[in-house]
Every structure is written in structure tokens, then in C-alpha cells.
Amino acid sequence: MAEIFELQDKLGTVYRKKSNFELAEYYYKLAINNGNQKAQYNLGNLYYHFKKKKIGGRLLKTYCR
């Protein structure tokens, strides 16, 4: 059975594919707070590709380690 943080990461991916970046960010952050490293990568990728004009470099570096 999938852990809750894995499902949160998958929800983030679903919302990213539907171009709902706010909900994708929300679910990725939930998964990160529950210990999911893949969600950390996915959130960094979201910021890099879709939101890079809206955030500063410091925040991007935080999630793209």
C-alpha cells in the first residue's frame, strides 16, 4: 500500500499535468513535509520550468538540491 506522502506527490504530478500549478505546489510541499524526496525534486522542477519568473533564485536553490 502506498504511503500518504507518495500519494501526495502523485496528486502534485496530476495537477502539474493539468496546469494547476498552485495545487501541484501545495501537494508537493505536503509530501516534502512528510519526508518524500521525490516530491522535493518535482517541486524544484515545477519551479524551474513553470514558475521561474515568479520566484527568486534562493527558493529555487532550496528545492533543487
C-alpha positions in Angstrom: 0.0 0.0 0.0 1.3 3.4 -0.9 2.3 5.8 1.8 0.5 9.1 2.2 3.4 11.1 1.0 3.7 9.1 -2.2 0.0 9.8 -2.9 0.5 13.5 -2.2 3.4 13.5 -4.7 1.3 11.8 -7.3 -1.5 14.3 -6.8 1.0 17.1 -7.3 2.0 15.5 -10.6 -1.6 15.1 -11.7 -2.2 18.8 -11.0 1.0 19.8 -12.7 -0.1 18.0 -15.9 -3.4 19.8 -15.7 -1.5 23.1 -15.4 -2.9 23.8 -12.0 0.4 24.8 -10.6 -0.9 26.2 -7.3 -2.4 22.8 -6.3 0.6 21.0 -7.6 2.9 23.1 -5.4 0.6 22.5 -2.4 0.6 18.8 -2.7 4.4 18.6 -3.4 5.0 20.7 -0.3 2.8 18.3 1.8 4.7 15.4 0.5 8.0 17.1 1.3 6.9 17.8 4.8 6.2 14.1 5.2 9.7 13.1 4.0 9.3 12.5 0.3 12.5 13.3 -1.6 11.0 12.7 -5.0 8.4 15.4 -4.3 11.3 17.8 -3.5 12.7 17.1 -6.9 9.3 17.5 -8.5 8.7 20.8 -6.8 12.1 22.1 -7.9 11.3 21.0 -11.4 8.0 22.8 -11.2 9.6 26.0 -10.1 12.3 25.8 -12.7 10.1 25.1 -15.7 6.8 26.8 -14.9 7.2 29.4 -12.2 10.8 30.6 -12.5 9.7 34.1 -13.4 7.6 34.3 -10.1 10.2 33.2 -7.6 13.7 34.2 -6.5 16.8 32.1 -7.0 17.1 31.4 -3.3 13.8 29.5 -3.2 14.7 27.6 -6.4 18.0 26.5 -5.0 16.2 25.3 -1.8 14.2 22.8 -3.8 16.7 21.9 -6.5 19.4 20.5 -4.3 
